[in-house]
Amino acid sequence: MEVVIAKSWRKILKDEFNKSYFLNLIALIKNEYENNICFPKEENIFSALNNCKPKYLKVVILGQEPYHRIGQANGMSFSVNAGIKHPPSLVNILKELEQDIGENYPVSADLSSWSSQGVLLLNSILTVKKNEVRSHQNIGWEIFTDEIIKAISKNFNGVVFMLWGEYAKKKNKLINNNSNLILESGHPSPLSANRGNWFGNRHFSQTNDYLISINKSKIFW
């Protein structure tokens, strides 16, 4: 499997690609894609990085793993392509966005327009087998994506990290919160949202207020 990652990110992450864990991971993933149905499509595995240029980076939204049903995963956390039914967590994200900043609930939940503005939609695990939740957990992806988070924290200032749910919150130890903003809340999944742990977090407006306060342009959500 060819690892296609934009040169700008390859420069930042250059130390990772020849490490044994990464070489073993890619060999394993190649085998998985050859022998099973996996998501996202192979050419979209690194879409989160390729669709968000480092020079524009302002926000990181961390998910756990891609959607595991046919047609959903597109390589960016929480996002689905236009025309795909919105998964429950994504529905709640867009409802909170609607309540927070007054945007109408969108027809399309393709979040690539966020990426192009500097929102890195990063899953901790970048691949999954069809209908098998966490099937690619603990095979190396978490090491790689943790290094991405640490590299961002080390090399960038004024980045907003949105950590939703207990899994994502554990990543706060990787982030320098003296030079970046960490926003935490419950997960947008129905279970968490219905317990009152999601709605009203106002992360989208808080993000824009922070970006404006440090003389960066806001995100047009």
Buried (B, 14 or more C-beta within 10 A) or exposed (E): BEEBBBEBBBEBBEEBEEBEBBEEBBEBBEEBBEEEEBBBEBEBBBBBBBBBBBEBBBBBBBBBBBBBBEEBBBBBBBBBBEEBEBBEBBBBBBBBBBBBBEEEEBEBBBBBBBBEBBBBBBBBBBBBBEEEEEBBEEBBBBBBBBBBBBBBBEEBEBBBBBBBBEBBBEBEEBBBEEEBBBBBBBBBBEEBBEEEBBBEBBBBBBBBEBBEEEEBEBBEB
